[in-house]
Amino acid sequence: MNKSANPDYSNSAVNLHNNPLVGHLLSQLRTLEGLMKAKVEEFNASEIGLSIKGFGEQMSEKQAEIREAIDEHGSFQAIDQGLYAVKQRRESITYWPEVVRKRLPKFADALIEEQVKSKAMEGLVKGGLVTREQADDCGTLSETFAYIIKV
């Protein structure tokens, strides 16, 4: 794989340690995927469905095992190989209109409809009109996680 074609999740990965166990599990998943592709080419049409179902179940089990390993041992990425087992942090802020009106009255009309326009608030922060702390004081930070498993 072309090294530049593979993304680098270093900035958003949770607990990125490249633990060998997680890498080994990813290699096993890659092997299962390769075996499944080889079997598809080998089997006749009636056998393909059963084979794919079996490999699909094994791959689902391996992915669940990888998620558990990520949580226990940390995220893993080998950019040059295109191998990823990353728990990615995603943050978002929900701003409270009443707090924005109180703390940023000059910008409230531009920011508030039914709720604060998050992108507009981020624009004010980016433009230096409002500090990150001022913006953060106007809302609640929430984070979600997504697992990226790619072989």
C-alpha positions, 0 to 999 in steps of 0.5 A, a space after each residue: 500500500 502507498 504510505 501516503 494513502 493511509 490515514 494517521 489517527 495519532 491526533 484522535 486515537 485513544 491510548 495509542 500504544 501499538 501493543 503487539 497483541 492488538 497488532 497480532 489480532 489485526 493480522 489474524 483478521 487480515 488472514 481470515 479476510 484473505 482466506 475468505 477471498 481465496 475460498 470464494 474463488 475456489 468454491 462453487 456457487 452453492 458452497 460460497 454462501 455457507 463459506 462466506 457466512 462462516 468467515 463472516 461470523 469468525 471475522 465478527 468474533 475477531 473484531 469483537 476481540 479486537 475492540 476488547 483488546 483496544 480497550 485493554 491494551 490501547 489503540 494500534 496503527 501501522 500506517 505503512 501496512 494500512 493496519 488500524 485498530 483505533 478507538 477514536 475520540 470524537 468531541 462535540 460541544 453543545 452550547 446553551 443559548 441562555 449562557 451565550 446571551 449572558 456571556 457573549 451578548 454582542 454575538 448572541 443574535 448571530 449565534 442563536 436560533 433555536 440553539 447555538 450554531 456550533 460552527 459559528 462559535 468555532 469560527 469566533 474562536 478560530 478568528 480570535 474574537 472569543 477565547 476557547 475558555 469563553 466558548 467552553 464556558 457556554 456549553 457542555 463538552 461531550 465525547 463519543 468513540 468510534 472504533 476503526 478496524 481496517 486490515 
